[in-house]
Amino acid sequence: MLVLFVVAWYVLRQTAAGRHVYAVGNNPEAARLTGIRTRRLLLGVYTTAGLIYGVAALLLIARTSVGDPQAGQTDNLDSITAVVLGGTSLFGGRGSVIGTLIGALIVGIVRNGLQLMGVRSIYQVLITGILVILAVSVDQIARRRQAR
């Protein structure tokens, strides 16, 4: 996992392709007008994401020993929460891999703490959802302050 984070950090921060990803996330039309092939870039980003999702699915199957299609349903919410808590904007153009790692650690600690306290899984999902709402609200307030 740490190797994957280091590779993602290097690609996004130290290469032109990574800077193009941020540019397209911030303003796709402006990125297209500057000569970035936005369709090709988005296809590459989604292909890479699909590959990573596939590896994650294989790891989940290896951990649970079951190919249950219902397994990992709330993992998507956990990943969104981790990314938003790490400072990545849901509206694109802003964020960091290090922040995402910190957000993932926070979500993991919260989930583990709730599990150890014996909180039922439905309430764990509720608390994670509340974390997402709070993080997006803070992001919106910060964006409005920057716009002024």
Phi, psi and chi 1 to 4 in degrees:
 res  aa     phi    psi   chi1   chi2   chi3   chi4
   1 MET       -  -45.0  178.5 -170.1   76.4      -
   2 LEU   -64.6  -36.1  -68.8  176.4      -      -
   3 VAL   -63.3  -41.4  170.1      -      -      -
   4 LEU   -63.1  -39.9 -175.1   61.3      -      -
   5 PHE   -64.9  -41.6  -90.5  101.4      -      -
   6 VAL   -65.1  -42.8  168.5      -      -      -
   7 VAL   -64.1  -44.6  168.1      -      -      -
   8 ALA   -62.6  -42.1      -      -      -      -
   9 TRP   -61.0  -46.3  172.4   83.2      -      -
  10 TYR   -62.0  -47.4 -179.4   79.9      -      -
  11 VAL   -63.3  -44.6  168.8      -      -      -
  12 LEU   -73.8  -30.8  -72.0  172.8      -      -
  13 ARG   -98.1  -30.7  -77.2  -62.3 -150.3 -160.8
  14 GLN  -110.4   -1.7  -55.5  -63.0  -35.8      -
  15 THR  -120.1  157.7   65.8      -      -      -
  16 ALA   -64.9  -38.2      -      -      -      -
  17 ALA   -60.8  -39.6      -      -      -      -
  18 GLY   -65.1  -40.8      -      -      -      -
  19 ARG   -67.0  -31.8  -64.3 -170.3 -170.1  -79.5
  20 HIS   -66.8  -36.0  -70.6  173.4      -      -
  21 VAL   -61.5  -44.9  169.3      -      -      -
  22 TYR   -63.4  -39.8  -82.6  108.3      -      -
  23 ALA   -64.5  -44.3      -      -      -      -
  24 VAL   -66.4  -37.7  169.7      -      -      -
  25 GLY   -65.9  -32.9      -      -      -      -
  26 ASN   -77.0  -47.4 -166.6   30.5      -      -
  27 ASN  -157.2   96.9 -170.2  -21.6      -      -
  28 PRO   -60.7  -38.5  -16.5   24.4      -      -
  29 GLU   -67.8  -43.7 -176.4   61.1   21.0      -
  30 ALA   -63.4  -39.5      -      -      -      -
  31 ALA   -63.7  -40.3      -      -      -      -
  32 ARG   -64.3  -40.3 -174.1 -172.7   65.7   78.4
  33 LEU   -69.2  -22.6  -67.7  173.2      -      -
  34 THR   -85.3   -1.6   61.0      -      -      -
  35 GLY   105.1    3.2      -      -      -      -
  36 ILE   -78.4  130.9  -63.1  172.6      -      -
  37 ARG   -79.3   89.1  -64.7  178.7  176.4  169.2
  38 THR   -65.7  -39.4   56.1      -      -      -
  39 ARG   -64.1  -44.5  -73.2 -179.9  176.4 -128.4
  40 ARG   -65.2  -41.5 -179.5 -179.7  -73.3 -179.9
  41 LEU   -64.0  -46.1 -177.8   69.3      -      -
  42 LEU   -63.1  -38.3  -73.3  175.3      -      -
  43 LEU   -62.2  -41.1 -179.8   64.6      -      -
  44 GLY   -66.1  -41.1      -      -      -      -
  45 VAL   -64.8  -45.5  167.8      -      -      -
  46 TYR   -68.5  -34.4  -72.3  131.0      -      -
  47 THR   -65.5  -44.5  -58.1      -      -      -
  48 THR   -62.6  -43.3  -56.4      -      -      -
  49 ALA   -61.4  -42.5      -      -      -      -
  50 GLY   -61.6  -39.7      -      -      -      -
  51 LEU   -63.1  -43.9  177.6   69.5      -      -
  52 ILE   -66.4  -39.2  -67.6  171.0      -      -
  53 TYR   -62.4  -40.0  -62.0  150.6      -      -
  54 GLY   -62.6  -43.8      -      -      -      -
  55 VAL   -62.9  -41.7  170.7      -      -      -
  56 ALA   -62.5  -39.4      -      -      -      -
  57 ALA   -64.8  -41.3      -      -      -      -
  58 LEU   -64.0  -38.9  -70.5  174.5      -      -
  59 LEU   -65.6  -38.3  -70.2  172.9      -      -
  60 LEU   -65.2  -42.2  179.8   64.2      -      -
  61 ILE   -64.1  -40.5  -70.8  171.0      -      -
  62 ALA   -65.3  -35.6      -      -      -      -
  63 ARG   -74.6  -39.3 -170.4  175.3   76.3 -171.4
  64 THR   -96.3  -14.3   61.1      -      -      -
  65 SER    60.8   23.9  -60.0      -      -      -
  66 VAL  -138.5  135.6  175.0      -      -      -
  67 GLY   -93.7   47.9      -      -      -      -
  68 ASP   -76.4  123.3 -177.3   14.2      -      -
  69 PRO   -67.6  -16.2   20.2  -26.8      -      -
  70 GLN   -87.1  -11.1  -58.2  -62.6  -36.3      -
  71 ALA   -68.5  140.6      -      -      -      -
  72 GLY    75.4   22.3      -      -      -      -
  73 GLN   -62.2  -37.1  -83.8 -173.4  -37.4      -
  74 THR   -90.3   -1.2   61.6      -      -      -
  75 ASP   -64.4  -30.5  -69.1  -12.3      -      -
  76 ASN   -63.4  -42.7 -167.7   23.1      -      -
  77 LEU   -63.6  -40.2  179.9   62.6      -      -
  78 ASP   -62.7  -41.1  -71.0  -14.3      -      -
  79 SER   -69.2  -39.7   63.2      -      -      -
  80 ILE   -63.5  -42.7  -68.1  169.2      -      -
  81 THR   -60.5  -44.6  -54.9      -      -      -
  82 ALA   -61.8  -43.2      -      -      -      -
  83 VAL   -66.3  -44.4  168.1      -      -      -
  84 VAL   -69.1  -41.5  172.0      -      -      -
  85 LEU   -63.6  -29.0  -77.6  176.2      -      -
  86 GLY   -77.2   -3.4      -      -      -      -
  87 GLY   102.1    3.4      -      -      -      -
  88 THR   -80.5  133.1  -59.8      -      -      -
  89 SER   -80.5  136.9  175.3      -      -      -
  90 LEU   -69.7  -12.2  -70.8  178.1      -      -
  91 PHE   -98.8    5.4  -55.5  101.9      -      -
  92 GLY    89.5  161.5      -      -      -      -
  93 GLY    84.0   -4.8      -      -      -      -
  94 ARG  -142.8  137.8 -142.0  175.3   57.7 -150.4
  95 GLY   147.8  170.8      -      -      -      -
  96 SER  -147.6  156.0   70.1      -      -      -
  97 VAL   -70.1  -38.2  175.3      -      -      -
  98 ILE   -63.3  -42.7  -57.8  -60.5      -      -
  99 GLY   -61.4  -39.1      -      -      -      -
 100 THR   -64.5  -40.4  -60.5      -      -      -
 101 LEU   -61.7  -44.5  176.0   60.6      -      -
 102 ILE   -63.6  -42.1  -67.8  168.1      -      -
 103 GLY   -61.8  -40.0      -      -      -      -
 104 ALA   -64.9  -38.8      -      -      -      -
 105 LEU   -65.1  -41.0  -68.8  173.1      -      -
 106 ILE   -62.6  -46.7  -69.3  169.6      -      -
 107 VAL   -63.6  -41.4  169.4      -      -      -
 108 GLY   -62.3  -41.3      -      -      -      -
 109 ILE   -67.5  -42.9  -70.4  168.7      -      -
 110 VAL   -62.9  -47.0  167.6      -      -      -
 111 ARG   -60.5  -45.0  -81.0  -72.2 -163.2  164.7
 112 ASN   -64.1  -42.7 -169.3   31.4      -      -
 113 GLY   -61.5  -42.8      -      -      -      -
 114 LEU   -64.7  -38.7  -68.0  172.3      -      -
 115 GLN   -64.3  -44.3 -170.6   72.1   30.0      -
 116 LEU   -66.4  -29.9  -69.8  173.6      -      -
 117 MET   -78.5   -8.8  -70.9  171.8   37.2      -
 118 GLY    82.9   20.5      -      -      -      -
 119 VAL   -70.7  134.2  176.3      -      -      -
 120 ARG   -63.4  150.8  -69.5 -179.4   28.9 -167.3
 121 SER   -62.0  -33.7   63.4      -      -      -
 122 ILE   -64.1  -36.2 -170.0   72.0      -      -
 123 TYR   -75.6  -28.2  -64.4  119.1      -      -
 124 GLN   -64.0  -41.4  -68.8  179.9   21.9      -
 125 VAL   -64.8  -40.8  173.1      -      -      -
 126 LEU   -60.5  -46.2  175.3   68.9      -      -
 127 ILE   -64.6  -39.1  -68.6  168.5      -      -
 128 THR   -63.8  -41.0  -54.4      -      -      -
 129 GLY   -62.4  -39.3      -      -      -      -
 130 ILE   -64.2  -39.4  -69.8  170.0      -      -
 131 LEU   -60.2  -41.4  -81.5  174.6      -      -
 132 VAL   -63.5  -46.2  170.6      -      -      -
 133 ILE   -60.5  -44.0  -68.4  169.2      -      -
 134 LEU   -63.9  -43.1  -70.5  174.0      -      -
 135 ALA   -66.1  -41.1      -      -      -      -
 136 VAL   -67.1  -37.0  170.3      -      -      -
 137 SER   -62.8  -44.5  -61.5      -      -      -
 138 VAL   -62.6  -40.4  168.4      -      -      -
 139 ASP   -62.1  -42.3 -179.3   48.1      -      -
 140 GLN   -65.3  -40.9  -77.0  -62.9  -51.9      -
 141 ILE   -63.7  -41.4  -68.9  168.5      -      -
 142 ALA   -65.4  -39.7      -      -      -      -
 143 ARG   -64.7  -39.9  -82.8 -175.0  164.4  -94.9
 144 ARG   -66.7  -37.2  -73.2 -173.8 -176.8  149.8
 145 ARG   -67.5  -35.9  -74.1 -172.2 -178.8  168.6
 146 GLN   -69.4  -32.4  -77.6 -179.6   -9.2      -
 147 ALA   -70.5  -21.5      -      -      -      -
 148 ARG   -77.6      -  -70.4 -178.1 -172.6  175.8
